[in-house]
Amino acid sequence: MTIDPSITAVPENNPPEKSPAETQTYRTQHKLRSSYMPWLYERLKPLHRAWAQAWQDEVQAYFRAMETITIGTNCFIAPEARLFAEPGRPIVIGDNCWIAADTVIHGPVTLGSGVSINHHVTLDGGSKGIVIGNNSRLAAYSCAYAFNHGMESDRLIKNQPVTSRGIYIGDDVWVGAHAGILDGVSIGTGAVIGMGSIVTKTVPVYTKMAGNPARPIGVRLATGLATRDPDKNIPRG
């Protein structure tokens, strides 16, 4: 067989280099993908992590300059996230946290380490704040509002007084998509809140909740990593 010398084979492990325009297009799409699926940022190969890290440094520097925000190390914050933290209403983000696109966070809000906030989550700390423990996960379109309006009939809703008690979410909690958490609620370590549930009362540790209003439907099985003390990690006062 005769091989045409004008045809040069490209090894599978050595693809042709992209043009600058192709590279920019790729990066733009990959940034958008990461913004909605932040865990992909952690999986980037070193070649891509270099430009992605520079991008994140710029994004996070902007938020620090514009708002009262503290950001830990190795975090990802989508530029499409909306973070609002005026003086007296800070946002504190621990190490290794992910905040996806179209999230709206209004301080005071404190995230522990390893917290994942998926796209379209809304958190409003009211005046007393929202605290989320280490390694907890909030799925898409879930929300927590640490304030409430009065409902008396002697005045319009828009003129009702606003109260705030605060919200506490413990470590290793999973809040399902479209779930809602009301002001004054404490969710114990290891709890699971089912999709579409509305949490109106304190949730014991390692309890599975579902429904509107949310009710216990089971418990997570013991793994030896923690006790199942129903009062553990539920703040008092």
Buried (B, 14 or more C-beta within 10 A) or exposed (E): EEEEEEEEEEEEEEEEEEEEEEEEEEBEEBBBEBBBBBEBBEEBEEEBBEBBEEBBEEBBEBBEEEBBBEBBEBBBBBBBBEBBBEEEBBBBBBBBBBBBBBBBBBBBBBBBBBBBBBBBBBBBBBBBBBBBBBBBBBBBBBBBBBBBEEEEEEEEEEEBEEBBBBBBBBBBBBBBBBBBBBBBBBBBBBBBBBBBBBBBEBBBBBBBBBEEEBBEEEBBEEEEEBEBEEEBBBEEE
